[in-house]
């Protein structure tokens, strides 16, 4: 594990859902942490069947820009077992993709969630009024409480080849989930560096 808290977001082709979540998470972390927004957190993304070297899908890019982000020079990359093993938190678009990640990196079991699942867990009453000691503690607690919280929908549907409206629904879902995740991670990262 590196000194930074590493978040890896995974989808199928790494051109729609995971790069959108990567950029939205990075953007929100920067807003919450200020100028040193990413000083303690690194966010990346990959695909289990990545369209390696491709830019973001044009609809996903349009949605990112609508939400205030910029894809920059993003290019899709293939998921590797090393990346999944090294990440402190792996967020997948669906349960099936979570299973695929765990085939690559079985030791990442307690650190791998769907985006929707992790967002629901960290925004739940289980975390209210409970001190989280670090980002690693946040992930450990979320893993131990898995199944204690009702998750309405674990999966974010693949919008590739579908209408702009579907891309917008996916983007809005990811935007809300990434906000909840960023808030929880920032609270945990700040707990880690503040004096006890």
N, C-alpha and C positions, 0 to 999 in steps of 0.2 A: 504494500500500500504506500502511496506517496504522501507527502506532507499535506497536499491539498485534498479536499474531499472531492472524490471523482464520481460524477453522475454520468451514466451511459444510457441513452434512450435508443430503443430498438424497434424497428418495424420491418416490413418485408423488403421493399426496394430502396429504402433510405432516400426517397425523393419527395414524400408528402408528410406523413404523420411525424416521424422521428425528427427530421430537420426542423419542422415547425415547432415541435415541443422543445427541441434543443435551443432554438433562438428565443422562444418565448420565456423559457426558464432563465437563460442567460440575461435577457433584457430585464426581467423582474428582479433577479438577484442584484443586478447593477443598480436598479432604482432603490432597492431596500438597503443595500450596503454602501451606497454613495460612490465616490470616486474610485475607491479600491474595490469596486463591486465584485470582482472575481478573485480577489486576493486569496481567499481561502477555499474557493470552490471552482472546479473545472467541469464544464458540461460538454459532452460530445454525443455523437449519434452514429448508428451503423444499421445495416440491413442484413437479414439472414440470407436473402437472395438479392443483394444490392445491385443496383444499376451503376456499377462502379464508374466513377468519373463524371457522371451526369449531374447537371445542376438541379435545383429544386424544380418540381413540377410547376408549370406556369400558374395554375390556379392556387396552389399552396403558397407560392411566392406572393401572389396578389393578396391573399388573406393575411400573410405575415406583414406586408406593407400596410394594409388596412389597420392592423393592430399596432402599428408604430415601429415595426422591426425592419431589418434590412438583411437579406441573405448574404450579402457580400460576395465572397468568392467560393461559397459552399460547393462541394462536390461529394457525391455519394461514396460511401466506403463500406466494405464488406465486414461483417462481424467476425471477430477472431476469438478463439477461446481465451487468449491472453488478455484481450480487452475486457471480456466479461469477468474473468477471474480477478483482474486488478481493480475493477470498479468497486467503489464503496456502496453504491446504490445503482441497481439496474432497473430501468422502467421500460416495460414493453407495451405495445399498442393493444395486444390481445393475450388471452390465456394460452392460446396455441403457440404464440410467439414466445411466451414465457417458457413453455415446455421445450421449445427449440433451443433457447438460450441455455437451459439447464442440461440439455444433451451435450452442448459444447463445454459447459463449465459447471459440473454438478456441485462443486464447492460453493457456488454463488447462491445456493438455495435460499438461505435466510436473508439475502440482500436483493432478491429479485421479486418484483411486484408488477402488476399492470399499473399503468399511469392512474387509471380510475381508482383502483384499489388503494394505492398509496395515498392519493389525494383524499379519499374518503376517510382512511384511517387517521391521518395526521390532523384532519379538521374535526374529528369526532370528540365527543365529551371525554374520551379516555385520556386525551392529552391536556384537557383544561385543568388548570391549577396543579399540574404535575411538572416538577422541574426536570428538564432534559439536560443532562450534563455535557453532551457533545453531539455532533452529527452522527457519530457511530452509535451512540446511545439511542438516538431517535430511530435509527433503522432497526436496532435490536428490539426496541419496544414495539415498533410497528409489526415486526415479525412475530413477537410473542402474542400480540393481540389479533393476529390474523384469524378470521373466523368469529371474532367477538363483535364485529360491526357488520351491519347489513350493507352490502354494496349493491345498488340497484342494477348496475350494468358494469361488468368488468372490462368489456371490450370497446374499442373505438374502431368503427368500421373503416375499411380501406376505401378512400374516396377516388382512387385512381380510375380514370375512364368514366367518371360520373360527373354530374352537373356542378356548376359553380355553387348552387344552393347547398349541395351535399358537402362540398369543400368548406363552405361557410359554417355549417353546423359542426363539422369536425374541428374547425379552427376555434369556434366559440367554446366548445367543450374543453379543448386543450388549453385555451386561454384561462378559463376558470380553474382547471385542475393545476396548471402550472403556477398560478397565483397562490393557491393553497400550499403546494409543495414548497415554493420559494419562501413563503412566510415561515413555515416550519423549519426549513433548513437554516434560514438566517437566524431564527431564534436559537437553534441548537449551536450554530457556529459561534454566535456571540456569547453563549453560555460557556463554550469551550475556552474562550480567550479572556473572559472577565474573571476578576479575582473572586475567590470563594470565601 
